[in-house]
Amino acid sequence: MLNFKRNIVETSDGSKTIELQGMNEHYHSVHGALQESLHVFIKNGLQFQLDRGFRSLNVLEIGFGTGLNFLTTLKHVMHQQVSIDYVGLEAFPLPPDMLNDLGYNQHFGDECISFCKRLMSNPNEVQMASELHTKAKQIIESLDRVKLPNEYFDLIYFDAFGPRVQPEMWTLEVFLKMVETLSNGGCLVTYCAKGEVKRSLKAAGFIVESLPGPPGKREMTRALKQ
């Protein structure tokens, strides 16, 4: 995947994302990158957990990418009495300067962007597994290393490339690890609503919900730990 050129493209809501040239794959929805992040990960993930009474959340993101989900999370809780510990796993970290070209400062402000750039250039602050490639085995090994001390994750943003591009990320083996790393009452949210993915989530022990999707997508998935 590293051999593919990455182009910045504008999506339907005016926010930008990255296209993997020649693969017909994007980091976020071309129907609205920002809208997708807000709908899938904030509304149906973060706010869902806050509405259930969580005020301290350990968040794991599978596929840190451009940092968009981190930025929407940061902005959402910035003026709330909420404590967030955030771990992002990313196989192919982007250069921090690419944030400038994505133009996210117009959506989040310079303070948030500066903070995100600092994190992206200092992996010890956001625990990124830069040595992680695309194998499920390495995902599992990386999770063992980054799990917060004596804690579990309360919320997982599962934002890997889709099953067509990264099928090894959507297997029963990986979802079993997701269940293991979640706290009681924890949940996983993802943009993907493929039947095979939902079946694997159920086989791993999740209670699976099909929810209305963001613009351009009929459904998304939320999976609750039993």
N, C-alpha and C positions, 0 to 999 in steps of 0.2 A: 504493500500500500504506500510505502514511503516513496516509491518511484513515480507516483502520480502527482502531476502539478496541481497546486491548490490555487483556485481563483476566488476572489471576493465578488459576490453577486448581491444585488438588492432584491429583497423579497417583497411580497405584495403589501405588507403593512409599513413599508419604508425602512425597516431595519435590514441589516445586512447579515449574510452568512457566508460560508465557504463551500465551494463546489470542488469535488474531486474530479478533475477533468478526465473524461474518457470512461468514467464509471457510472455516470448518471446517478450520483449520490451526493447528498449535501449534509452538512453538519446539523442544519435545522430545516424546518419546513419552508419551501419556497412560497407557500401561501401566507407566510408571516412568521418569521423567526421569533420575534418578541412575543407575539400572541400565543404561539405554541408553548413557549417556556412558561408564560403566565398561566395558561389554561391547564397544561398537563402537570407541571411540577409545583407551581405555587398554589393555584386554586384547589386542585384535587390531591395534592400531596402535603405541602407545608401548612396551608390554611386548614386543611382537613384535620391534621394532627393538632393544630392549635385549638380548633373548635372542640376537639375531644379532651382538652384540658392540659395538653403538654405545654410547659413553659420553659423547659430545658430539653433541647433536642440534639442528638448526635445524628448528623446527616452524612450519608455516603453517596457520592456520585460516581457511577460507572460511566466513564466517558466525559472527562472534564472539558475537553474541546476548546472552545473559544472563551470559556468562562461565563457564558451568558446565564446559565442557571444559577451560578454562584452570585452573579450581579443582581439578578432578580430577587434572590433570597436575601442578600444583603440589604437591598433597598426596602424589601417588605418588612423586615424586622428592625430596621435602623432606629425607629422611634417607638418601639414597643419594649415592654419589659420581658424580653425573651433572650435566653442564652442559647447560642448555637455553636457546636463544635462541628467543623466541616472537613471531610476528607474527600479529596478528588483523586480518582485513579485515571490515568491517561497514558495510552501507549505511545503517542507521538506528540509530545508537548509543542505548542506553537511558540514562535518567538514573541516575547512580550510586546515588541513594537507593532506586531500585526493588529493589536487592539486599536492603534491609532487609525489604521486604514478601515477597520470595521465601523468606526464612527459611533461607538457605544456611549461616548461621553454626552451626546445630545439626549440620550435616553436616561442616563444615570448620573450625570454630572462628573466633574473632574475628580472630586474627592474619591468617589467609588472606583473610578478607573485607575487612579494612582495606586489605590490599595490593591486592586486586582493585579495590576502589573507587577507590583512588589512581590505579591505572593507567587506569581508565575515565574519570576526570576529567582525566587528563593524556595525551592521545593521542600525545604525542611519546615516551612511555615504551613503550607498546604501539602499534605502528604501525597505526593505524586509518585507513582511507580514508573519512572522514566525508562527503566529497563524492561518494563512489561511489553511484550509483543502481542501477538493475537491468539495465543494458545490458551485454552480454558485452564489447563493445568497451572500456568503461570498466574492467571487471575486468582485462582484459589490460593496459591502460595503467597501472593502479594497481600491478599486479604488477611491471612494469618499474621503477616508482619505489621499491617497498619491498624489492626483493630485497637481501639482506644483501650488503655489499661483498665482492666476490671469493668469494662462497659460494653454494651452492645449498641448497635445503631437503631434509632427509632424510625428512621425514614431513609429509603433508598430511592435516589433518582437513577433509574436504569435507562441511560441515554447512549448506549453503544450504537454503532452503525447497524443498520437493519440486517435481518437474517440472510438476505440475499448476498450481502457483502461480507458479513462476519457471522456465519452460521454457528461457529464454535462458541459464540458468546450467549447463545439462546438455548442452551441444552439443559437437560434435567440436572446434570452434574453441577452446572453453575447455579441453577436456581435452588438446589439443595444447600449450597453454600450461602446463598442469600437468606434462606430461612434460618440457617444456623447463626448467622451474624446479626439477626434482628432481635430486638427486645420483645417481650410480651406486649401486644398492642401495636407493634411496629407494622409498617406497610411499605410496599414497593409500588412506584408508579412509573409507567412507561407509555410512550406514544404508540407503541406497537400493539396491534389488536389481532394478529394472525392466529388462526385456530390452533395451529401446532404449538405456538408459544403459550397460549392459555392452557392447553392440555398439559404441557410440561410444568407450568406453574402449579396446576392442580395436583399433578403427580408428586410434586415436591412438598405438598401439604398446605399450600396457600388456599384461602378463600378468595376466589377471583370474581371481580366485578367488571362488567363492560359498561363504560360510561361514554356519554357524547364526546366526540373528539373536538379538537381545535378546528379553525377554518381550514377547509380543504380535506378534512379527514372525518369519516363517519363515526369512528369509535376510537377510544383509547382504553387502557387497562390499569386497574388498581388491584393489587393483591395484598390481602391482609394475613398476618400470621395468626394461626388459630390459637 
